[in-house]
Amino acid sequence: MTSDKQYIDQLMLEKLTGNISGEDDHALQELMAADPALMDMFTRMQHQLNDPAARQYLRQLDESQLWEERKHLFKKSNTGNMRVLYRVAAGLLLLLGSAACLYFFFPREAPQHPVAAVKQAASGNSIILQMANGQTVNLSDTTQSSLLNIGPAQMRVSPKSLQYEAANADAPTAMNLLQVPAGKDYKLTLPDSTEIWLNAMSEIRFPVSFNGRTREVFVNGEAYFSVHKDINHPFIVHTGQFSVNVLGTAFNINTYNSNNTRLSLSSGKVSLKSKTGNQSVQLSPGYEATYNSQQGNGFRVDEFNARNTLAWLEGKYYFRNTTLKEIAIVIKRLFDVTVQFNTPGAEGITVSGVLTKKDGLPEFMDNLSKTAEIKYQLTGSVLQIL
């Protein structure tokens, strides 16, 4: 029985899209039974695809248009069935943020050199870089070398930042995945010198090198971009709801609430286009565009308060008439703490103030308990509102 990775990728993709034969289905089941990691990867993919929002997204997806836009990223095939599978795969790539998902969609490249410094990614709240070739790097590991060579790329790493020093001009365009967990933030410098600051519970997919006509990345969560200007190679940021086309500019993207994805422009000019392709808007500095997928009314443009919107870069979060339920979401993201409400109605209490990460959660809760007249108990990673 073959264990070729591309063969397994194809079988999994066929099963996920309902195009697998009985014989191939049996072969896939045997492969997954022999390798728990494959079974785990497939199970997580199934779980994400069964989400109602995911199903709705795929039902509305224009696969033909998507294939024409992104077919240059996939291996060529002479079979019509494989073209359909890759079209669906492109849609799944835009939809899903899991590292496992990436294996299906891009050609793998064998590492050109041994990677002695790369260690198995640790579980928990480590910052993880998942390379397209399957290797993982625990960027939170302070014992590893600060300069890593992985395949065609050379990277300078630290617990707070990752910078690509160099990459071969003919480096593969397969996408890597950088994941930042709750309680952390991280800075990424791409090969073109574009700088990206990732907030907690965020991730970005990006190539080792930009070799095509465009520079494209995919982001989920919140990130601040300072894009290096290159008029011959537009920079494109993809989210689940829209894409952003820029040349050289600075802006903040927030996709934490998938129903209200927001881009706030600090400098330069950007154009946004919905995934459906029928709605677009251009922004000037000082304005932000919010896309509401549920209402279907396209982009709403407003002025924004830079101090409030960008305060997370300094570890600060400003609240104005904000409910404790909404603040609990920020607390989870910022401190990796689960909030439990034990008093009926406490979720709806509104407060105004500022949460500063460096001051810690206990100080914030002490001030909050005085302002909102609530009691709390913090035990390990659980915060109870009594």
C-alpha positions, 0 to 999 in steps of 0.5 A: 500500500502506498504512503505517498503524501500527494496520493493521501492528500488526493484521497482525503480531498476526494472523500471531503468533497464526496468524490471518492470511490469505494476502493479508494475509500477503503484504502484511505481508511486503512492508511488513517488506521495505520497513522493516527496523525492522518486520522486526527487531521481528517477528523479536524477537517471534517469538523470544520467543514460541518460548521453551518457557516462553512457549509453556507460559505461553500454553497455560495462559492463561485468555484469557476471564478476562484479557479481562474483567479488561483489556478496558477498556484496548483499543479496542472492536471489533464483530468477534469475531475482533478480540476473540480477537486482543486477548485473546491480545494481553493475554496476550502483554502480560503475558508479554513485556517487549519494547518492541516488544510494546507497540505491538500492544496499546494505541492510539497517540496522536500527539504533541501537541507537537514534541519537540526534546529527545528523541533517538534511543535509543543502543545499549549500556548506556544507560537507555532510556525507550520512550514508547507513541507510539514515541518514545525517550529516552536517560536516560543522555544528560547533554547533554539538557534536564533538563525534557522535554515529551513529549505530555501529560507533563512529566518531570524527568530525570537519569542517576539518576532520572526524575520525572513533574512533570505530566500531563493528566487525560485523558492516554492510558493506553497504557504506557511502558517504562523499561529499566535495563541491566546495571551501572545502577540507576534511580529512577522517580517516577510521577505519583501520587508513588509511588517505584520503585527499579529494579535492574540488568537490570530494566524497568517498564511504566507509564502517563503518568497513572492515569485509571482505578479502579486504578493498574497497572504491570508489572515484570520484574527487581528493584524496590523500591516505595514506593507513595503511598496512595490508598484509592480507587485501589488500586495493582497490580503485575503480574509474570509469576507473580502480581499484587500489590494494595496501597494504600500500602506499601513492598516489594521484588519480585524476578523475576530467577528466574522460577521463584521470584518473590519479594515482601518486604514492608517496611511496610503490607500486601499481597495476592498472587494467582497468575496462574492465580487459584486461589492467593493470600496476604496478607503482613505486614511482615517476611515475604516470599512466594515463588512457585514456578511449577515445583513448583506448590505456590503461595506459600511465606511466610517471614521475611526479612532486610531487610539482605540483601534490600534491600542492593542499594539501597545497592549491596551484595550479601551472600552466605552459602554461595553458589556461584560460579555464582550469584555470577557471575549477580550480577556480570553484572548489576552490572558487565555482565561475562561470567564464564567458568569455565575450571576444572572444578568451580569453579562449585560452590565456595561462599563467604560475603562481601559485594560492594560496587558502589562498591569495584569488581569487581577488589577483590572478585575479589582478596578472593575469590581469597584466600578461595576460593583461585582465580585470575582474569583480567579482560579488558575485559568478560570475567572468566575463572576460571582 
